[in-house]
């Protein structure tokens, strides 16, 4: 069986992730194949819209296949990861800018690379099992694949909270935060897909479950208002509420360097960045992540050795200097992420 099934059904271009045993983690070959299909369908008069879904009940896509990135990166082959991220980000931009409707159906875990696939579609559908998150800081990376674009556009300081803590969003919160558009019970998805395949783009209206964010908005906006990571941590420690304690505990486990860079990226992007501005800023970090940040150590601790004891470059949040963060976000010159030759 193919790791990603690409075909035409009726009036729809169909993309189905098919690695359920690996929670449909996205590898480089899958990324290239999806992007090639999207390119091909732009001028295909037989394709009215694109439908993206995934096999298995547990995940739409739980992230990128980072084991190979670790193997290559620790062997000194940083070019592999840099090329993967470059081409993945171009695919993310293509989905966001696609001239035909793109419908994504995101069940279960939808994280990292899965967000890059599903959450930039024009019609983003979630169900009762959906759990969306950007947990990259826990492995020494910044939220990428256009994640900072979504975080920047989230209401108030919700994006800062989600980016620093990697908190998971159920279907209701995903819609409130701007990561999804429609809640449809998963039992109805087969009928919805059948309608899409005959070109009928009519998404049934259902009231989404109420999540945590509406009740937490005041706390989130207040506790994540500081402009520095240290300031946020100090405010959380002084607050003493259950929410603050939960957030502080999560932040204490993440990479101080990655979290400081995430906060800086969001501040530089402002409230209304374009998708390509966000991807370009993310690539400045990820291009350098293997050699100059905590990414490889984060993967070792979480995925390879699974000891959950990463040895970050900085022991404390306050140890990260603004100069270190600025260096990771310096323009890349001729290596900068470009899109011109990839326009659709």
Order of alpha helices (4+ residues) and beta strands (2+ residues): beta-beta-alpha-beta-beta-alpha-alpha-beta-beta-alpha-beta-beta-alpha-alpha-alpha-beta-alpha-alpha-alpha-alpha-alpha-alpha-alpha-alpha
